[in-house]
Amino acid sequence: MTVVDGGAELTLDRLFDALEEMPVPGGVKVEIVEGNIFMSAQRQVHWEITLDIIEQLRAAYPRKRLASDVRIDYPGHFNGFCSDVASLAEGSVQDDRGRWRHEDVEFVVEVVSKRTAVNDYGSKKIAYATADVPAYLVADPFTGRCHLFTGPKNREYTTELSVAFGTDINLGAVRTGLVLKTDEFPRD
């Protein structure tokens, strides 16, 4: 699909540039998933889970190799995600536009919001697998479960581990010896 805006082809960059010109209130996350724009305010439960995960990942990753709500473009039609948490491989550098490359992402976490849950379990999961992100974790405060997807192959993950909040998750697919504790994840 070719979209023309003032004679120029519409790109993901043009979409984000237009969004930056809009009066989007602070605290609202903006993502583009398969060309669709999603805006959502972060809830306290969402933030607590995200922060808990970031704090735990800091044991294995320096601050400069973690990103939260930072745009990273992924394969597919207009996929500019601002993942809740993304960890980056050692030696990763930002491109000339100041962006991380999806090829350098080792681990992604999405904390489910009611309105965008379909993206986390659907379009984003496919995009992350297509990008060969080794591990993708969905933390769902509405069901009180975490889903860890690993082994990306042919646009899908070959392995899924599903556990209730309170169960430790071995992130050996990402970092040997890293265990994510979920016992303090709140439910919504």
VOGU-3710 file (C-alpha; in Angstrom, 3 decimals, decimal comma):
1> mtvvdggael> 0,000/0,000/0,000  1,493/3,308/-1,035  0,188/6,343/0,752  1,026/9,759/-0,554  1,218/12,862/1,607  1,901/16,098/-0,265  3,520/14,157/-3,110  5,870/12,166/-0,863  5,490/8,556/0,131  4,356/8,101/3,713
11> tldrlfdale> 7,003/6,460/5,870  7,204/5,400/9,490  9,420/8,421/10,150  6,840/10,764/8,603  4,112/9,239/10,765  6,151/9,735/13,941  7,090/13,273/12,869  3,383/14,090/12,464  2,620/12,578/15,870  5,313/14,721/17,483
21> empvpggvkv> 3,500/17,800/16,165  0,256/16,726/17,866  -0,615/17,859/21,388  -0,175/14,415/22,972  -0,317/14,753/26,762  2,670/13,722/28,852  2,636/10,168/30,178  0,977/8,831/27,043  2,853/6,171/25,129  2,558/6,312/21,345
31> eivegnifms> 3,323/3,333/19,100  2,640/2,359/15,535  1,690/-1,280/15,072  1,097/-2,447/11,498  0,417/1,147/10,490  -2,136/1,710/13,271  -1,448/4,373/15,871  -1,975/3,437/19,506  -1,856/5,895/22,393  -2,223/4,762/25,964
41> aqrqvhweit> -1,634/6,284/29,369  0,438/4,121/31,657  -1,366/2,768/34,708  0,321/2,382/38,093  0,224/-1,442/37,973  1,809/-1,362/34,514  4,591/0,915/35,751  5,281/-1,176/38,866  5,773/-4,351/36,799  7,933/-2,529/34,250
51> ldiieqlraa> 10,129/-0,969/36,935  10,446/-4,282/38,804  11,687/-5,961/35,618  14,123/-3,152/34,821  15,537/-3,255/38,350  16,086/-7,021/38,064  17,655/-6,767/34,610  20,140/-4,203/35,913  21,942/-7,121/37,617  22,879/-8,383/34,132
61> yprkrlasdv> 22,747/-5,286/31,918  24,358/-1,864/32,205  21,837/0,982/32,093  22,922/1,940/28,563  21,890/-1,485/27,250  18,310/-1,217/28,501  15,522/0,779/26,919  11,977/1,499/28,069  9,341/3,187/25,910  12,021/3,953/23,309
71> ridypghfng> 11,139/3,599/19,628  12,661/0,640/17,834  11,488/-0,213/14,319  10,694/-3,852/13,585  10,007/-5,841/10,418  6,546/-5,664/8,935  4,305/-2,904/7,682  4,975/0,284/9,696  6,057/-1,237/13,018  7,560/1,376/15,347
81> fcsdvaslae> 7,278/-0,094/18,833  8,075/1,519/22,161  8,456/-1,695/24,140  8,025/-1,543/27,894  11,509/-3,020/28,252  14,134/-3,997/25,681  17,626/-5,268/26,428  20,364/-4,824/23,865  23,320/-7,001/22,945  26,814/-6,084/24,022
91> gsvqddrgrw> 28,441/-3,773/21,470  25,101/-2,344/20,292  25,260/1,199/18,995  22,577/3,571/17,903  22,279/4,342/14,204  22,872/7,782/12,662  19,319/8,806/13,667  19,925/7,893/17,312  17,858/4,705/17,197  18,558/1,152/18,255
101> rhedvefvve> 18,414/-1,547/15,601  16,027/-4,452/16,090  18,903/-6,779/15,182  20,553/-5,845/18,494  17,552/-6,602/20,718  18,099/-9,659/22,942  14,982/-9,561/25,084  11,686/-7,685/24,994  9,019/-7,271/27,653  5,491/-6,053/27,105
111> vvskrtavnd> 3,207/-5,464/30,091  -0,362/-5,921/28,924  -2,800/-3,026/28,824  -6,446/-3,929/28,217  -6,800/-1,827/25,087  -3,626/-3,070/23,389  -3,430/-6,695/24,615  -4,254/-7,964/21,126  -1,016/-6,340/19,868  1,131/-7,917/22,597
121> ygskkiayat> -0,185/-11,425/21,921  -0,518/-10,965/18,147  1,168/-8,436/15,867  4,063/-7,609/18,200  4,768/-11,262/18,928  4,980/-11,942/15,174  7,209/-8,896/14,579  9,573/-9,853/17,415  9,821/-13,438/16,139  10,374/-12,197/12,580
131> advpaylvad> 13,175/-9,965/13,912  14,688/-13,048/15,634  14,465/-11,484/19,102  15,652/-14,469/21,195  13,152/-14,008/24,038  9,855/-12,161/24,399  8,035/-11,893/27,726  4,407/-10,856/28,104  3,476/-9,928/31,683  -0,308/-9,867/32,002
141> pftgrchlft> -1,625/-8,238/35,199  -5,222/-9,028/34,206  -4,661/-12,799/34,163  -1,795/-12,780/36,673  0,423/-14,731/34,260  3,690/-14,325/32,380  4,302/-15,876/28,973  7,915/-16,321/27,854  8,350/-16,981/24,131  11,728/-18,238/22,882
151> gpknreytte> 13,283/-19,934/19,869  12,183/-17,642/17,027  11,943/-19,435/13,684  9,990/-18,659/10,522  8,131/-15,666/12,012  6,996/-17,453/15,160  8,304/-18,591/18,506  8,799/-22,325/18,876  8,635/-22,442/22,680  6,251/-20,897/25,205
161> lsvafgtdin> 6,483/-21,036/28,983  3,390/-19,820/30,812  3,562/-19,270/34,582  1,461/-17,611/37,274  2,736/-14,452/38,951  4,833/-15,605/41,881  6,764/-18,173/39,828  10,412/-17,478/39,002  11,308/-17,417/35,289  14,715/-18,637/34,149
171> lgavrtglvl> 15,907/-16,273/31,433  18,720/-18,563/30,327  17,708/-17,978/26,694  18,804/-14,377/27,240  21,417/-14,439/29,990  22,715/-17,553/31,703  21,958/-17,453/35,389  19,392/-14,645/35,158  16,176/-15,523/36,967  13,247/-13,103/36,897
181> ktdefprd> 11,234/-13,039/40,105  7,533/-12,302/39,618  6,322/-12,590/43,203  5,918/-8,825/43,597  4,108/-8,238/40,277  0,751/-6,628/41,132  -2,502/-7,674/39,476  -4,982/-5,335/37,858
//
